Amino acid sequence: MNNQTTLTSPSHDQTVIDMLRDDPVFVDDYLSAALDEIDQPGGQAALLAALRHVAEAQGMANVAQRAGIPRESLYRALSATGNPTLKTLLAIIQGAGLHLAVNSSRYFSTTTFKP
């Protein structure tokens, strides 16, 4: 009989979730990086994964309750094949205690953009 102990390390996802739980300031940087790459191949799926990690760090049931959506809907919306509506996405963002902001400086300089 083999009595060897197999050591396993936490998954990448679990490590990220733990970091998000331990350092709430990391949430901003993590989501900003995901948003910066939204137009890259796989960027939308990566943003959903990042939002899922944030929700898992806070507790999926808690975020779902604060968002006013069933927990199963939250899992489905933030899955790899998720395609949440804008209404659902905004509810998730609010339920996670996040604030959505838009910055036009990436595409326009203050001298070229005239409303």
C-alpha distances in whole Angstrom, upper triangle without the diagonal:
4,6,9,12,14,18,21,24,27,29,32,34,32,33,37,37,36,38,41,40,40,43,46,48,46,46,50,49,46,48,51,49,48,51,53,51,51,54,51,49,46,48,49,45,44,47,45,42,43,45,42,40,43,43,39,39,42,40,41,43,45,46,47,49,51,51,52,50,47,44,43,46,45,42,43,46,44,41,41,44,46,49,51,54,56,57,53,52,55,54,50,52,54,51,49,52,52,56,57,59,61,62,65,65,62,65,68,70,72,75,75,74,77,76
4,6,9,11,14,17,21,24,25,29,31,29,30,33,34,33,35,38,37,37,40,43,45,42,43,47,45,43,45,48,46,45,48,49,47,48,51,48,46,43,45,46,42,41,44,42,39,40,42,39,37,40,40,36,37,40,38,39,41,43,44,45,47,49,49,51,48,46,42,41,44,43,40,42,44,41,39,39,42,44,47,49,52,54,55,51,50,53,51,48,49,51,48,46,49,50,53,54,56,58,59,62,62,59,62,65,67,69,72,71,70,73,73
4,6,9,13,16,19,22,24,28,29,27,28,32,32,30,33,36,35,35,38,40,43,40,41,45,44,41,43,46,44,43,47,48,47,48,50,47,46,43,44,45,42,40,43,41,38,39,41,38,35,38,38,35,35,37,36,37,39,41,42,43,45,47,48,49,47,44,41,40,43,42,39,41,43,40,38,38,41,43,47,48,51,53,53,50,49,51,50,46,47,49,46,44,47,48,51,52,55,57,58,60,60,58,61,64,65,68,71,70,69,72,72
4,6,9,13,16,19,21,25,27,25,25,29,29,28,30,33,33,32,35,38,40,37,39,42,41,38,41,43,41,41,44,45,43,45,47,44,43,40,42,42,39,38,40,39,35,36,38,35,33,36,36,33,33,36,34,36,38,39,40,42,44,45,46,48,46,43,40,39,42,40,37,39,41,38,36,36,39,41,45,46,49,51,51,48,47,49,48,44,45,47,45,42,45,45,49,50,52,54,55,57,57,55,58,61,62,65,68,67,66,69,69
4,6,10,13,16,18,22,23,21,22,25,26,24,27,30,29,29,32,34,36,34,35,38,37,35,37,40,38,37,41,42,41,42,44,42,41,38,39,40,36,35,37,36,32,33,35,32,30,32,33,29,29,32,31,32,34,36,37,38,40,42,43,44,42,40,36,36,39,37,34,36,38,35,34,34,37,38,42,43,46,48,48,45,43,46,45,41,42,44,41,39,41,42,45,46,49,51,52,54,54,52,55,58,59,62,65,64,63,66,66
4,6,10,13,15,18,20,19,19,23,23,22,24,27,27,27,30,32,34,31,32,36,34,32,34,37,35,34,38,39,37,38,41,38,37,34,35,36,33,31,34,33,29,30,32,29,27,30,30,27,27,30,29,30,32,34,35,36,38,40,40,42,40,38,34,34,36,34,31,33,35,32,30,30,33,35,39,40,43,45,45,42,40,43,42,38,39,41,39,36,39,39,43,44,46,48,49,51,51,49,51,55,56,58,61,61,60,63,63
4,7,10,13,16,18,16,16,20,20,19,21,24,24,23,26,29,31,28,29,33,31,29,31,34,32,31,35,36,35,36,39,36,35,32,33,34,31,29,31,31,27,27,29,27,24,27,28,24,24,27,27,28,30,32,32,34,36,37,38,40,38,36,33,33,35,33,30,32,34,30,29,29,32,34,37,38,42,43,43,40,38,40,40,36,37,39,36,34,36,36,40,41,43,45,46,48,48,46,49,52,53,55,58,58,57,60,60
4,7,9,12,14,13,13,16,17,16,18,21,21,21,24,26,28,25,26,29,28,25,28,31,29,28,32,33,31,32,35,33,31,29,30,30,27,25,28,27,23,24,26,23,21,24,25,21,21,24,24,25,27,29,29,31,33,34,35,37,35,33,29,29,31,29,26,28,30,27,25,25,28,30,33,34,38,39,40,36,35,37,36,32,33,35,33,30,33,33,37,37,39,41,42,45,45,42,45,48,50,52,55,55,54,57,56
4,6,9,11,10,9,13,14,13,15,18,18,18,20,23,25,22,23,26,25,22,25,27,25,25,28,29,28,30,32,30,29,26,27,28,25,23,25,24,21,21,23,21,18,21,22,19,18,22,22,23,26,27,27,29,31,32,33,35,33,32,28,28,30,27,25,27,28,25,24,23,27,28,31,32,36,37,37,34,32,34,34,30,30,33,31,28,30,30,33,34,36,38,39,41,41,39,42,45,46,49,52,51,50,53,53
4,7,8,6,6,10,11,10,12,15,15,15,18,20,22,19,20,23,22,19,22,24,23,22,26,27,26,27,30,28,27,24,24,25,22,20,22,21,17,17,20,17,14,17,18,15,15,18,18,19,22,23,23,25,28,28,29,31,29,28,24,25,26,24,21,24,25,21,20,20,24,25,28,29,32,33,34,30,29,31,30,26,27,29,27,24,26,27,30,31,33,35,36,39,39,37,39,43,44,46,49,49,48,50,50
4,5,5,6,9,10,11,12,14,15,16,18,20,22,18,19,22,21,17,20,22,20,19,23,24,23,24,26,24,23,20,21,22,19,17,19,18,14,15,17,15,12,16,17,14,14,18,18,18,21,23,22,24,27,27,27,30,28,27,23,23,24,22,19,21,22,18,17,17,21,22,25,26,29,30,31,28,26,29,28,24,25,27,26,23,25,25,28,29,31,33,34,36,36,34,37,40,42,44,47,46,45,48,48
4,5,5,6,9,10,11,12,14,15,16,18,19,16,16,19,17,14,16,19,17,16,20,21,19,21,23,21,21,18,18,19,16,14,16,16,12,12,15,13,11,14,16,13,13,17,18,18,22,23,22,23,26,27,26,29,27,27,23,23,24,21,19,21,21,17,16,16,19,20,23,24,28,28,30,27,24,27,27,23,23,26,24,21,24,23,26,26,28,29,30,33,33,31,33,36,38,40,43,43,42,45,44
4,5,5,6,9,10,11,12,14,15,16,18,15,14,17,16,13,14,18,16,15,18,20,19,19,22,21,20,17,17,17,14,12,14,13,9,10,12,10,7,11,12,10,10,14,14,15,18,19,18,20,23,23,23,25,24,23,19,19,20,17,15,17,17,14,13,13,17,17,20,21,25,25,26,23,21,23,23,19,20,22,21,18,21,20,23,24,26,27,29,31,32,30,32,35,37,39,43,42,40,43,43
4,5,5,6,9,10,10,12,14,15,18,15,15,18,18,14,16,20,18,17,21,23,22,22,26,24,24,20,20,20,18,15,17,16,12,12,14,11,8,11,12,9,9,13,13,14,17,18,18,20,22,23,23,25,24,23,19,20,21,18,16,19,19,16,16,16,20,20,23,23,27,27,28,25,23,25,24,20,21,23,21,18,21,21,24,25,27,29,31,34,34,32,35,38,40,42,45,44,43,46,45
4,5,5,6,9,10,10,12,14,16,13,13,17,16,13,16,19,17,17,20,22,21,22,26,24,24,21,21,21,19,16,17,17,14,13,15,13,10,12,14,12,10,14,15,17,20,20,20,22,25,25,25,28,27,26,22,23,24,21,19,22,22,18,18,18,22,22,25,25,29,29,30,27,24,26,26,22,22,24,22,19,21,21,24,25,27,29,30,33,33,31,34,37,38,40,44,43,42,45,44
4,5,5,6,9,10,10,12,13,10,10,13,12,9,12,15,14,13,17,18,18,19,22,21,21,19,18,18,16,13,14,14,11,9,12,11,7,9,12,10,9,12,14,15,19,19,18,20,23,22,22,25,24,24,21,22,22,19,17,20,20,16,16,17,20,20,23,23,26,26,27,24,21,23,23,19,18,21,20,16,18,18,21,21,23,25,26,29,29,28,31,33,35,37,40,40,38,41,41
4,5,5,6,9,10,11,13,11,10,14,14,11,13,16,16,15,18,20,20,20,24,23,23,20,19,19,17,14,14,14,11,9,10,9,5,7,9,7,5,9,10,12,15,15,14,17,19,19,19,22,22,21,18,19,20,16,15,18,18,14,15,16,20,19,22,21,24,24,25,22,20,21,20,17,17,19,17,14,16,16,19,21,23,25,27,30,31,29,32,35,36,38,41,41,39,42,41
4,5,5,6,8,10,13,11,11,15,15,13,15,18,18,18,21,23,23,24,27,26,27,24,22,23,21,18,18,18,15,13,14,13,9,10,12,9,7,10,12,14,17,16,16,19,21,21,22,25,24,24,20,22,23,20,18,22,22,18,19,20,24,23,26,25,28,28,28,25,23,24,23,20,19,21,19,16,18,18,22,23,25,28,29,32,33,31,34,37,38,40,43,43,42,44,43
4,5,5,6,8,10,8,9,12,12,10,13,16,15,16,19,20,21,22,25,25,25,23,21,22,20,17,17,17,15,12,14,14,10,10,13,11,8,11,14,16,19,18,18,21,23,22,23,26,26,26,23,24,25,21,20,23,23,19,20,21,25,24,26,25,28,28,28,25,23,24,24,20,19,21,20,16,17,17,20,22,23,26,27,30,30,29,32,34,35,37,40,40,39,42,41
4,6,5,6,8,6,6,10,10,9,11,13,14,14,17,18,19,20,24,24,24,22,20,20,19,16,15,15,13,10,11,11,8,7,10,9,6,9,12,14,17,15,14,18,20,19,19,23,22,23,20,22,22,18,18,21,20,17,18,20,23,22,23,23,25,24,25,22,20,20,20,16,15,17,16,12,13,13,16,18,20,23,24,27,28,27,30,32,33,35,38,38,36,39,38
4,6,6,10,9,9,12,14,12,14,17,18,18,20,22,23,23,27,27,28,25,23,23,21,19,18,18,15,13,13,13,9,8,10,9,5,7,10,13,15,14,13,17,18,17,19,22,22,22,19,22,22,19,18,22,21,18,20,22,25,23,25,24,26,26,26,23,21,21,20,17,16,17,16,12,13,14,18,20,22,25,27,30,31,30,33,35,36,38,41,41,39,42,41
4,6,9,9,10,13,14,13,16,18,19,19,22,23,24,25,29,29,30,27,25,25,24,21,20,21,18,16,16,16,13,11,14,12,9,10,13,16,19,17,17,21,22,21,22,25,26,26,23,25,26,22,22,25,25,22,23,25,28,27,29,27,30,29,29,26,24,24,24,21,19,20,19,15,16,17,20,22,24,27,28,31,31,31,34,36,37,38,42,42,40,43,42
4,5,5,7,10,11,11,13,15,16,17,19,21,22,23,27,27,28,26,24,24,23,20,19,20,18,15,15,16,13,11,14,14,10,12,15,18,20,18,18,21,23,21,22,25,26,27,24,26,27,23,23,26,25,22,24,25,28,27,28,27,29,28,28,26,23,23,23,20,18,19,18,15,15,15,17,20,21,24,25,28,28,28,31,33,34,34,38,39,37,39,39
4,5,5,8,10,10,11,13,15,16,17,19,21,22,26,26,28,25,23,22,22,19,17,18,17,14,13,15,12,9,12,13,10,10,14,16,18,16,15,19,20,18,19,22,23,24,22,25,24,21,21,24,23,20,22,24,27,25,26,24,26,25,25,23,20,20,20,17,15,15,15,11,11,11,14,16,18,21,22,26,26,26,29,31,32,32,36,36,35,37,36
4,5,6,7,9,11,11,13,15,16,17,20,21,24,25,27,25,22,22,22,19,17,19,18,14,15,17,14,12,15,16,13,13,17,19,22,19,18,21,23,20,21,25,26,27,25,27,27,23,24,26,24,21,24,25,28,26,27,25,27,25,26,24,21,20,21,19,16,17,17,14,13,12,14,16,16,19,20,23,23,23,26,28,29,29,33,34,32,34,34
4,5,5,6,9,10,11,12,14,15,17,18,22,22,24,22,19,20,20,16,15,17,15,12,13,15,12,10,14,14,12,13,17,18,21,20,18,21,23,21,22,25,25,27,24,26,26,22,22,25,23,20,22,22,25,24,25,24,26,25,25,24,20,20,21,18,16,18,18,14,14,13,15,16,17,19,20,23,23,22,26,28,28,30,33,33,32,35,34
4,6,5,6,8,10,11,12,14,16,17,20,21,22,20,17,17,17,14,12,14,13,9,9,12,9,7,10,12,10,11,14,16,19,17,15,18,20,18,18,22,22,23,21,23,22,18,19,21,19,16,19,20,23,21,22,21,22,21,22,20,17,17,17,14,12,14,14,10,11,9,12,13,14,17,18,22,22,21,25,27,28,29,32,33,31,33,33
4,6,5,6,9,10,10,12,14,15,19,20,22,20,17,17,18,15,13,15,15,11,11,14,12,10,13,15,13,14,18,18,21,19,17,20,22,19,19,23,23,25,23,25,24,20,21,23,21,18,21,21,24,22,22,21,22,20,21,20,17,16,18,15,12,14,15,12,11,9,10,11,12,14,15,18,18,18,21,23,24,25,29,29,27,30,29
4,6,5,6,9,10,10,13,14,18,18,20,19,16,17,17,14,12,15,15,11,12,15,13,12,15,17,15,16,20,21,24,22,20,23,25,23,22,26,26,28,26,27,26,22,23,24,22,19,21,21,24,23,23,22,24,22,24,23,19,19,21,18,15,17,19,15,15,12,13,14,14,15,15,18,18,17,21,23,24,25,28,29,27,30,30
4,6,5,6,9,10,11,13,16,16,18,16,13,14,14,11,10,12,11,7,9,12,10,9,13,14,13,15,17,18,21,20,18,21,23,21,21,24,24,25,23,24,23,20,20,21,19,16,18,18,21,20,20,20,22,21,22,21,17,18,19,16,14,17,17,14,15,12,14,14,15,16,17,20,20,18,22,24,26,27,31,30,29,32,32
4,5,5,6,9,10,10,14,15,17,15,12,12,13,10,7,10,10,6,7,11,10,9,12,14,13,15,17,17,20,19,16,19,21,19,18,22,21,23,21,22,21,17,18,19,17,14,16,16,19,17,18,17,19,17,19,17,14,14,16,13,11,14,15,12,13,10,11,11,12,13,15,17,18,17,20,22,24,26,29,28,27,29,29
4,5,5,6,9,10,13,14,17,16,12,13,14,12,9,13,13,10,11,14,14,12,16,18,17,18,21,21,24,23,20,22,25,22,21,25,24,26,25,26,24,21,21,22,20,17,19,19,21,20,20,19,20,18,21,20,16,16,18,16,13,16,18,15,15,12,12,11,11,11,12,14,15,13,16,19,20,22,25,25,23,26,26
4,5,5,7,9,12,12,14,13,10,12,13,10,9,12,12,9,12,15,14,13,17,18,18,19,22,22,25,24,22,24,27,25,23,27,26,28,26,27,25,22,22,23,20,17,19,18,20,20,20,20,22,20,23,22,18,19,21,18,16,19,20,17,18,15,15,14,14,14,14,16,16,14,17,20,21,24,27,26,25,28,28
4,5,5,6,10,10,12,10,7,8,9,6,5,9,9,7,9,12,12,12,15,16,17,18,20,20,23,23,20,21,24,23,21,25,24,25,23,24,22,19,19,19,17,14,15,14,17,16,16,17,19,18,20,19,15,16,19,16,14,18,19,16,17,14,15,13,14,14,15,17,18,15,18,21,23,25,28,27,26,29,29
4,5,5,8,10,13,12,8,8,11,9,6,10,11,9,10,14,14,14,16,19,19,20,22,21,24,24,20,22,25,23,21,24,23,25,24,24,22,19,20,20,17,15,17,16,18,16,16,16,17,16,18,17,14,15,18,16,13,17,18,16,17,14,13,11,11,11,12,13,14,12,15,18,20,22,25,24,22,25,25
4,6,8,9,12,12,9,11,13,11,9,13,14,12,14,17,17,17,20,22,21,23,25,25,28,27,24,26,28,27,25,28,27,29,28,28,26,23,23,24,21,18,20,19,20,19,19,19,20,19,22,21,17,18,21,19,17,20,22,20,20,17,16,14,13,12,11,13,13,10,13,16,18,20,23,22,21,24,24
4,6,5,8,9,5,8,10,8,8,12,13,12,14,16,17,17,20,21,22,24,25,25,28,28,24,26,29,28,25,28,27,29,27,27,25,23,22,22,19,17,18,16,18,18,17,18,20,19,22,21,18,19,22,20,18,22,23,21,22,19,19,16,16,15,15,16,16,13,15,18,20,23,26,24,23,27,27
4,6,8,8,4,5,8,8,7,10,12,11,13,15,16,17,19,21,22,23,25,23,26,26,23,24,27,26,23,26,25,26,25,25,22,20,20,20,17,15,16,14,15,15,14,15,16,16,19,18,15,17,20,18,16,20,21,20,21,18,17,15,15,14,14,15,16,13,15,18,21,24,26,24,23,26,26
4,7,8,6,7,11,11,10,13,15,15,16,19,20,21,23,24,25,27,28,27,30,30,26,27,30,29,26,29,28,29,28,28,25,23,23,22,19,18,19,16,17,17,16,17,18,17,21,21,17,19,22,21,20,23,25,23,25,21,21,17,17,15,15,15,16,13,13,17,20,23,25,23,22,25,25
4,6,5,8,10,10,11,14,15,15,17,19,20,21,23,24,25,27,29,27,31,31,28,28,32,31,28,31,29,30,29,28,26,24,23,23,20,18,18,16,17,17,17,19,20,20,24,23,20,22,25,23,22,25,27,25,26,23,23,20,20,18,18,18,19,15,16,20,23,26,28,26,25,28,28
4,5,8,9,9,12,13,14,15,18,19,20,22,23,24,26,28,29,27,30,31,28,28,32,31,29,31,29,30,28,27,25,23,22,21,19,17,17,14,14,16,16,18,20,21,24,23,20,23,25,23,23,27,27,26,28,25,25,22,23,21,22,22,23,19,20,23,26,29,31,29,28,31,31
4,6,5,6,9,10,11,12,14,15,16,18,20,21,22,25,25,23,27,28,25,25,29,28,26,28,26,26,25,23,22,20,19,18,16,14,13,10,11,13,13,16,18,19,22,20,18,21,23,20,20,24,25,23,25,23,23,21,22,21,22,23,24,20,21,25,28,31,33,31,30,33,33
4,5,5,6,9,10,10,12,14,15,17,18,20,21,23,24,22,26,26,23,23,27,26,24,26,25,26,24,23,21,19,19,18,15,13,14,11,13,13,13,15,17,17,20,19,16,18,21,18,18,21,22,20,22,19,20,17,18,17,18,19,20,17,18,22,25,28,30,28,27,30,30
4,5,5,6,9,10,11,12,14,15,17,18,20,21,22,20,23,24,20,21,24,23,21,23,21,22,21,20,18,16,16,15,12,11,11,9,10,10,9,11,13,13,17,15,12,15,18,15,15,19,20,18,21,18,18,16,17,17,18,19,21,18,19,23,26,28,31,29,27,30,29
4,5,5,6,9,10,10,12,14,15,16,18,20,20,18,21,22,19,20,23,23,20,23,21,21,19,18,17,15,13,13,11,9,8,6,7,8,9,11,14,15,18,16,13,17,18,15,16,20,20,18,21,19,20,18,20,20,22,23,24,22,23,27,29,32,34,33,31,34,33
4,5,5,6,9,10,10,12,14,15,16,19,19,18,21,22,19,20,24,23,21,24,22,22,20,20,18,16,15,15,13,10,10,8,11,11,12,14,17,17,19,17,14,17,19,16,15,19,19,17,20,17,19,17,19,19,20,22,23,20,22,26,28,31,33,32,30,33,33
4,5,5,6,8,10,11,12,14,15,17,18,16,20,20,17,18,21,20,18,21,19,21,19,19,17,14,14,14,12,9,11,10,12,11,11,12,14,14,16,14,11,14,15,13,12,16,16,14,16,14,15,13,15,16,17,19,21,19,20,24,26,28,31,30,28,31,30
4,5,5,6,9,10,10,12,14,15,16,14,17,18,14,15,19,18,16,18,16,17,15,15,13,11,10,10,8,5,7,7,9,8,9,9,12,13,15,12,9,13,14,11,11,15,15,13,16,14,16,15,17,18,20,22,24,22,24,27,29,31,34,33,31,33,32
4,5,5,6,9,10,10,12,14,15,13,17,18,15,16,19,19,17,20,18,18,16,16,15,12,11,11,10,6,7,7,10,10,12,13,16,16,18,15,13,16,16,13,13,17,16,14,17,16,18,17,19,20,22,25,26,24,26,29,31,33,36,35,33,36,35
4,5,5,6,9,10,11,13,14,13,17,17,14,16,19,18,17,20,19,20,17,18,17,13,13,14,12,9,11,11,14,13,14,14,17,17,18,16,13,15,16,12,12,15,15,12,14,13,15,14,17,18,20,22,24,22,24,27,29,31,34,33,31,34,33
4,5,5,6,9,10,11,12,11,14,14,11,12,16,15,13,16,15,16,14,15,14,10,11,12,10,7,10,11,14,12,13,12,14,14,15,12,10,11,12,8,8,12,11,9,12,10,13,12,15,17,20,22,24,22,25,27,30,31,34,34,31,34,32
4,5,5,6,8,10,10,8,12,13,10,11,15,15,13,16,14,15,12,13,12,9,8,10,9,6,8,10,12,11,13,12,15,16,17,13,11,14,13,10,11,14,12,10,13,13,16,16,19,21,23,26,28,26,28,31,33,35,38,37,35,37,36
4,5,5,6,9,10,9,13,13,12,14,17,16,16,19,17,18,15,15,16,12,11,14,13,9,11,12,15,14,16,16,19,19,20,17,15,16,16,12,12,15,14,11,14,13,16,17,20,22,24,27,28,26,29,32,34,35,39,38,36,38,37
4,5,5,6,9,9,12,12,9,12,15,14,14,17,16,17,14,16,16,12,12,15,14,11,13,15,18,16,17,16,19,18,18,16,13,14,14,10,10,12,11,7,10,10,13,14,17,20,22,25,26,25,28,30,32,33,37,36,34,37,35
4,5,5,6,5,9,8,6,9,11,11,11,14,13,13,11,13,13,9,9,13,12,9,12,14,17,15,16,15,17,17,17,14,12,13,12,8,9,11,9,6,10,11,14,15,19,21,24,27,29,28,30,33,35,36,39,39,36,38,37
4,5,5,5,9,9,8,10,13,14,14,16,15,15,11,13,14,11,10,13,13,11,12,15,17,16,18,17,20,20,20,17,16,17,16,12,13,15,12,10,13,14,18,19,22,25,27,30,32,30,33,35,37,39,42,42,39,42,40
4,6,8,11,10,10,13,15,14,15,18,18,18,14,17,17,14,13,17,17,14,15,18,21,19,21,20,23,22,22,19,17,18,17,14,14,15,13,10,12,13,17,19,22,25,27,30,31,30,33,35,37,38,42,41,39,41,40
4,7,9,7,7,10,12,11,13,15,15,16,13,16,16,13,14,17,16,14,17,19,22,20,21,20,22,21,21,18,16,17,15,12,12,13,10,7,10,12,16,18,21,24,27,30,31,31,33,36,37,38,42,41,39,41,40
4,6,5,6,9,10,11,12,14,14,13,10,13,14,11,11,15,15,14,15,18,21,19,21,19,21,22,21,17,17,18,15,12,14,14,11,9,12,14,18,20,24,27,29,33,34,33,36,38,40,41,45,44,42,43,42
4,5,5,6,9,10,10,12,11,10,7,9,10,8,8,12,12,11,13,16,18,16,18,16,18,19,18,14,14,16,13,10,12,13,10,9,13,15,18,20,23,26,29,32,34,33,35,37,39,41,44,43,41,42,41
4,6,5,6,9,10,10,10,8,6,9,11,9,10,13,14,13,15,19,20,18,20,18,20,20,19,15,16,17,14,12,14,14,10,11,14,16,20,21,25,28,31,34,36,36,38,40,42,43,46,46,43,44,42
4,5,5,6,8,10,10,10,9,12,13,11,12,16,15,15,17,21,22,20,21,19,20,20,18,15,16,16,13,11,13,12,8,9,11,14,17,20,23,26,29,33,35,34,36,38,40,41,45,44,41,43,41
4,5,5,6,8,9,10,8,12,11,8,11,14,13,12,15,18,20,17,18,15,17,17,15,12,12,12,9,7,9,9,5,5,9,11,14,16,20,23,26,29,31,31,33,35,37,38,41,41,38,39,37
4,6,5,6,5,6,5,9,8,6,9,11,11,11,14,18,19,15,16,14,15,16,14,10,11,12,9,7,10,10,7,9,12,14,16,18,22,24,28,31,33,32,34,36,39,39,43,42,39,40,38
4,5,5,6,7,7,11,11,10,13,15,15,15,18,22,22,19,20,17,18,18,15,13,14,14,10,10,12,11,7,10,12,15,17,19,23,26,30,33,35,35,37,38,41,41,44,44,41,42,39
4,5,8,10,10,14,13,11,14,17,15,16,19,22,23,20,20,17,17,17,14,12,13,12,8,8,10,8,5,8,9,12,14,16,20,23,27,30,32,32,34,36,38,38,41,41,38,39,36
4,6,9,9,12,11,9,13,14,12,13,17,20,20,17,17,13,13,13,10,8,9,9,5,5,8,6,4,8,9,11,13,15,18,21,25,28,30,30,32,33,36,36,39,39,35,36,34
4,7,9,12,10,10,13,15,13,15,18,22,21,18,18,14,14,14,11,9,12,11,7,9,11,10,8,11,13,15,17,18,21,24,28,31,33,33,35,36,39,39,42,41,38,39,36
4,6,8,7,7,10,11,10,13,15,19,18,15,15,12,12,13,11,8,11,11,8,8,12,12,9,12,15,16,18,19,22,25,28,31,34,33,35,37,39,40,43,42,39,40,37
4,5,5,7,9,10,11,13,14,18,18,15,16,13,15,16,14,11,13,15,11,11,15,15,12,14,17,19,21,22,26,28,31,34,37,36,37,39,42,43,46,45,42,43,41
4,5,5,6,9,10,11,12,16,17,14,16,14,16,17,16,12,14,15,12,11,14,15,12,13,16,18,21,22,25,28,31,34,36,35,37,39,42,43,46,45,42,44,41
4,5,5,6,9,10,11,14,14,12,14,13,15,17,16,13,14,17,14,13,16,17,15,16,19,20,23,23,27,29,32,35,37,36,37,40,43,44,47,46,43,44,42
4,5,5,6,8,10,13,13,10,11,9,11,14,13,9,11,14,11,10,14,15,13,15,18,19,21,21,24,26,30,32,34,33,34,37,40,41,44,42,40,41,39
4,5,5,6,8,12,12,9,11,9,12,13,12,8,9,12,10,8,11,13,10,11,15,15,18,18,22,24,27,29,32,31,32,35,37,39,42,40,38,39,37
4,6,5,6,10,11,9,11,11,14,16,15,12,12,15,13,11,14,16,14,14,17,18,20,21,24,26,29,31,33,32,33,36,39,40,44,42,40,41,40
4,6,5,9,8,6,8,8,12,14,14,11,12,15,14,12,15,17,16,16,20,20,22,21,24,26,29,31,33,31,33,36,39,40,43,41,39,41,39
4,6,9,8,5,6,5,8,11,11,8,8,12,11,9,12,15,13,14,17,17,18,18,21,22,25,27,30,28,29,32,35,36,39,38,35,37,35
4,7,8,5,8,8,11,13,14,10,9,12,12,9,11,14,13,13,16,15,18,17,20,21,24,26,28,27,28,31,34,36,39,37,35,37,35
4,5,5,8,10,13,15,17,13,13,16,16,13,15,18,17,16,20,19,21,20,23,24,27,29,31,29,30,33,36,38,41,39,37,39,38
4,6,9,11,15,17,19,16,14,18,19,16,17,21,20,19,22,21,23,22,24,25,27,28,30,27,29,32,35,37,40,38,36,39,38
4,7,10,13,16,17,15,14,18,19,16,18,22,21,20,24,23,24,22,25,25,28,29,31,28,29,32,36,38,40,38,36,39,37
4,6,10,12,14,11,11,14,15,13,15,18,18,17,21,20,21,19,22,23,25,27,29,27,28,31,34,36,39,37,35,37,35
4,7,9,11,10,9,13,14,13,15,18,18,18,21,19,20,18,21,21,24,25,27,25,26,29,32,34,37,34,32,34,32
4,6,8,6,6,9,10,10,12,14,14,15,18,17,17,16,19,19,22,24,27,25,26,29,32,33,36,34,31,33,31
4,5,5,6,9,10,11,12,14,15,16,19,17,17,15,18,18,22,23,26,25,25,28,31,32,35,33,30,31,29
4,5,5,6,8,10,10,12,14,15,17,15,14,12,15,15,19,20,23,23,23,25,28,29,32,30,27,28,25
4,6,5,6,9,10,11,12,14,16,15,14,13,16,17,21,23,26,25,26,28,31,31,34,32,29,30,27
4,5,5,6,9,10,10,12,14,14,14,13,17,18,22,24,27,26,27,29,32,33,36,34,31,32,30
4,5,5,6,9,10,11,13,11,12,10,14,15,19,21,24,23,24,26,29,30,33,32,29,30,28
4,5,5,6,8,10,11,9,9,8,12,14,17,20,23,23,24,25,28,28,32,31,27,28,26
4,5,5,6,8,10,10,11,11,15,17,21,23,26,26,27,29,32,32,35,34,31,32,30
4,5,5,6,9,9,10,11,15,17,21,23,26,25,27,29,31,32,36,35,32,33,31
4,5,5,7,5,7,7,11,14,17,20,23,22,24,26,28,29,32,32,29,30,28
4,5,5,5,7,9,12,15,19,22,24,25,26,28,30,30,34,33,30,31,29
4,5,7,10,12,16,19,22,25,28,28,30,31,33,34,37,37,34,35,33
4,5,9,11,15,18,21,24,26,26,28,30,32,32,36,36,33,35,33
4,7,10,13,17,20,23,25,25,28,29,31,31,34,34,32,33,31
4,7,10,13,16,19,21,21,24,25,27,27,31,31,28,30,28
4,6,10,13,17,18,19,21,22,24,24,28,28,25,26,24
4,7,10,13,16,16,18,19,21,22,25,25,22,23,22
4,7,10,12,13,15,16,18,18,22,21,18,20,19
4,7,9,10,12,13,15,15,18,18,15,17,16
4,6,7,9,10,11,12,15,15,13,15,15
4,5,6,6,8,9,12,11,9,12,12
4,5,5,6,8,11,11,10,13,14
4,6,8,11,13,12,12,15,16
4,7,10,12,10,9,13,14
4,6,8,6,6,9,11
4,5,5,6,10,12
4,6,6,8,11
4,6,8,11
4,6,10
4,6
4
